Amino acid sequence: MTTPPTPDSASAIKAHRLRAGMVGMGMIFDETYRPFFEGVHERPLYQANFGVCQVALTAVASRTGKRAEAYRDAIRGRIGPWESFREPRSIEQLLASGVDFVCVATPDDRHFSAAKAAIEAGKHVLVEKPSVLSLLELDELDRLAREREVLAKVVYHKLLDPDHKKLRTLVADGDLLHVNNGYCTLLEPKSISGSQFAEWIRGRNPGTYVAVHYIKLIDFTFGGRLKSVQCTGQRGIVGPVDGPTWDSTQLRMIYQYADAREAAFDIHTSWVTPDNFPGYVEQEVQFRFDNGVWNGHSRKRGVECTIEGRTPIERKITMNNHYNGTFLEPWGERSQRGYGIEVLERFVREIAEVEFGGPGSERDQRLATARGLAYNDLSADRQTVAVVQAMEAILAKHAAGTPNCVVNVNGEHGGLVLYAPGCAAPEILYSGRV
Ligand SMILES: NC(=O)c1ccc[n+]([C@@H]2O[C@H](COP(=O)([O-])OP(=O)(O)OC[C@H]3O[C@@H](n4cnc5c(N)ncnc54)[C@H](O)[C@@H]3O)[C@@H](O)[C@H]2O)c1
């Protein structure tokens, strides 16, 4: 019989420690990273192969430092001490402060520079979606991560949504046979484009911001080779009707599978949905298979709640309690949990496994295993980034007066090649193979 641990022997258990640096302290920090760091501060990670691993947010970098200071005022001891660095040179200072991994949650056109600096400094990196905006950037980060022997990963939390996991399970098990086509929509409220993102919205589009969730879902769930990308959109609410800033976009991707059959997917997104819409975001998908149809509606999973004077502005009528909800647990504790937080914990577990999950002599193998996870490794993000790069190029051409371009993938002229109507000369966006 073993003796139960005494308080002294329990506290003597050796714990590993990982120090986190956070770049970007905006909306997504508040929704998912903040509850993750607060939760793991209270309950360190444990896994049989690495034991106990404490995870501490020790440094943050942001443009002005204002939200970081507001957070410091608000936390009242819920996490340990941390330093805040602001522009200029905020990331450089964060890296010099001694962190083990870095999470990048800046606006999407600033992911690359922050991730590159962190990887070059030998830190494991987690980047918000979309990882980067071009394949050349992706190649560079992947190359550096291999050279520095660190993990470079991207957050696509919708892959951890139980509904999407079920879809993938049915496909993997052969219950749903051969996807033929499908559509997805994700509509964000006007407050996102009008106030939340006003600082960086110029020249941006809601497709890169949110269609990317579904690009990845389709790519990861159904596999196949991307063949072509088309996109159009509307302007005039967020910016001028002839400007580079988009209210809504409609993206079409064509994939081909090993048996030579094709599938087409349409993804419609917007960030100008009225703010009094009953849910935070409208998310709907339909996929049609040889032998079935999958219909998913994240806003209609079952709950509608009206509170006089509060819904649908202060509180929403439909809520996603799976992504990231605040709860009073049956045992009396307050918690914040969901797949948006779970995905961050998974990443940190992957680092802990690499660093502490066995003998140092086997670190390479553990690193290779973690890199082999296609759901989040940057090396597996090629087709998703290819669609994003193609979509951005098509919208830029449209804004410059040439709508209706198409981008073909891995054709005779290169990996990513744009064709404009009435113009014989192809424009090569990426010459390597996607
Ligand atoms: N996973 C999701 O569902 C989800 C949801 C929202 C946002 N995001 C992603 O997270 C990222 C950030 O989005 P957000 O909603 O938090 O944006 P936000 O505008 O609310 O916050 C951006 C943050 O980045 C900081 N920042 C900007 N430029 C910087 C620089 N040069 N150096 C250091 N810090 C800088 C700003 O100070 C701010 O703290 C985007 O890539 C977005 O696509 C993901």
The ligand as a Tripos MOL2 file, in Angstrom:
@<TRIPOS>MOLECULE
LIG
   44    48     1     0     0
SMALL
NO_CHARGES

@<TRIPOS>ATOM
      1 N1         -9.9470   32.7310  -33.4720 N.am      1 LIG1
      2 C1        -10.9330   33.6170  -33.6620 C.2       1 LIG1
      3 O1        -12.0980   33.3010  -33.8400 O.2       1 LIG1
      4 C2        -10.5860   35.0330  -33.6680 C.ar      1 LIG1
      5 C3        -11.5340   35.9760  -33.2930 C.ar      1 LIG1
      6 C4        -11.1470   37.3020  -33.3290 C.ar      1 LIG1
      7 C5         -9.8820   37.6410  -33.7810 C.ar      1 LIG1
      8 N2         -9.0030   36.6810  -34.1620 N.ar      1 LIG1
      9 C6         -7.6900   37.0020  -34.7150 C.3       1 LIG1
     10 O2         -6.8880   37.5720  -33.6920 O.3       1 LIG1
     11 C7         -6.1090   38.6250  -34.2400 C.3       1 LIG1
     12 C8         -6.3780   39.8850  -33.4490 C.3       1 LIG1
     13 O3         -7.7540   40.1530  -33.5010 O.3       1 LIG1
     14 P1         -8.4800   40.9980  -32.3740 P.3       1 LIG1
     15 O4         -9.9130   40.8230  -32.6040 O.co2     1 LIG1
     16 O5         -7.9650   40.6350  -31.0320 O.co2     1 LIG1
     17 O6         -7.9840   42.4740  -32.8120 O.3       1 LIG1
     18 P2         -7.9370   43.8210  -31.9560 P.3       1 LIG1
     19 O7         -7.8950   44.9350  -32.9270 O.co2     1 LIG1
     20 O8         -9.0040   43.8040  -30.9130 O.co2     1 LIG1
     21 O9         -6.5150   43.7390  -31.1870 O.3       1 LIG1
     22 C9         -5.2820   43.7890  -31.8670 C.3       1 LIG1
     23 C10        -4.1610   43.9180  -30.8460 C.3       1 LIG1
     24 O10        -2.9260   43.9260  -31.5400 O.3       1 LIG1
     25 C11        -2.1040   44.9690  -31.0280 C.3       1 LIG1
     26 N3         -1.1710   45.3970  -32.0630 N.ar      1 LIG1
     27 C12        -1.4520   45.9650  -33.2610 C.ar      1 LIG1
     28 N4         -0.3310   46.2250  -33.9320 N.ar      1 LIG1
     29 C13         0.6930   45.8250  -33.1470 C.ar      1 LIG1
     30 C14         2.1030   45.8250  -33.2860 C.ar      1 LIG1
     31 N5          2.6690   46.2840  -34.3940 N.pl3     1 LIG1
     32 N6          2.8420   45.3380  -32.2650 N.ar      1 LIG1
     33 C15         2.2820   44.8500  -31.1460 C.ar      1 LIG1
     34 N7          0.9480   44.8170  -30.9710 N.ar      1 LIG1
     35 C16         0.1610   45.2860  -31.9450 C.ar      1 LIG1
     36 C17        -3.0710   46.0590  -30.6360 C.3       1 LIG1
     37 O11        -2.4780   46.9340  -29.6870 O.3       1 LIG1
     38 C18        -4.2110   45.2090  -30.0260 C.3       1 LIG1
     39 O12        -3.8940   44.9300  -28.6830 O.3       1 LIG1
     40 C19        -6.4720   38.7160  -35.7240 C.3       1 LIG1
     41 O13        -5.5510   37.9920  -36.4750 O.3       1 LIG1
     42 C20        -7.7910   38.0130  -35.8170 C.3       1 LIG1
     43 O14        -7.9950   37.3700  -37.0700 O.3       1 LIG1
     44 C21        -9.3310   35.3840  -34.0690 C.ar      1 LIG1
@<TRIPOS>BOND
     1     1     2 1
     2     2     3 2
     3     2     4 1
     4     4     5 ar
     5     4    44 ar
     6     5     6 ar
     7     6     7 ar
     8     7     8 ar
     9     8     9 1
    10     8    44 ar
    11     9    10 1
    12     9    42 1
    13    10    11 1
    14    11    12 1
    15    11    40 1
    16    12    13 1
    17    13    14 1
    18    14    15 2
    19    14    16 1
    20    14    17 1
    21    17    18 1
    22    18    19 2
    23    18    20 1
    24    18    21 1
    25    21    22 1
    26    22    23 1
    27    23    24 1
    28    23    38 1
    29    24    25 1
    30    25    26 1
    31    25    36 1
    32    26    27 ar
    33    26    35 ar
    34    27    28 ar
    35    28    29 ar
    36    29    30 ar
    37    29    35 ar
    38    30    31 1
    39    30    32 ar
    40    32    33 ar
    41    33    34 ar
    42    34    35 ar
    43    36    37 1
    44    36    38 1
    45    38    39 1
    46    40    41 1
    47    40    42 1
    48    42    43 1
@<TRIPOS>SUBSTRUCTURE
     1 LIG1         1 GROUP 0 **** ****
